[in-house]
Amino acid sequence: MTTLLALDTATEACSVALLHDGKVLSHYEVIPRLHAQKLLPMIQQLLGEAGIALSAVDAIAFGRGPGAFTGVRIAIGVVQGLAFALERPVLAVSNLALLAQRAWREHGAAQVAAAIDARMDEVYWGCYREQAGEMRLVGEEAVLAPPAVALPDDATGQWFGAGTGWGYAERLAVQPSAVDASLLPHALDLLTLGQFAWERGEGVAADFAQPVYLRDKVAVAKAQK
């Protein structure tokens, strides 16, 4: 039976989760600027609760962004260090997808407009639909000014707004049926999405554990014009 470790530090929340022997354990704390000090002890505590060594882990899933640059880099550094040492594959998962998965888990929202506050008067934005228990991206993720966001062209029915980007709700060009602007990514949902990715054979070597900031893509696109 597969043993998966999941960790995320891309936002104010720091969380880890473990799937072992069919059981799930997790730790979740909202601790801005303390991720670097807390992450490894949280992992060690989780492994201790499960009664296993780190070497029992088959793969490591991580939140690859978008999110706070420092937070994403902390996750990448820890994941690469552990995966290189263990010679284990890694599974990169979008933090916007984590928000959507959490909204499905906690609110039963099958269509989610996920938004993370990107600062500089912008939001990280992605729209997701539930398919067989997995929130799947519809269209592309982007970093946008609040008035520039949009639902997919084929959008119908009710949409749920999830994430800190909904603090701009009055300026966002989308009116969902309900909103939870306090929602942050959680490693429990990373574990779920990591399992789907693992079953599809999407694990890659630690070298390929790279962050996704979205703002980089915008800068490259502008430079090419």
Secondary structure, DSSP 8 states (H G I E B T S, - for coil): ---EEEEE-SSSEEEEEEEETTEEEEEEEE-TT-HHHHHHHHHHHHHHHHT--GGG--EEEEE--SS-HHHHHHHHHHHHHHHHHHT--EEEE-HHHHHHHHHHHHH--SEEEEEEE-STT-EEEEEEEEETTEEEEEEEEEEE-GGG----TT--S--EEESGGGGGTTTSS---SEEETT----HHHHHHHHHHHHHTT--B-GGG-----SHHHHHHHHHH-
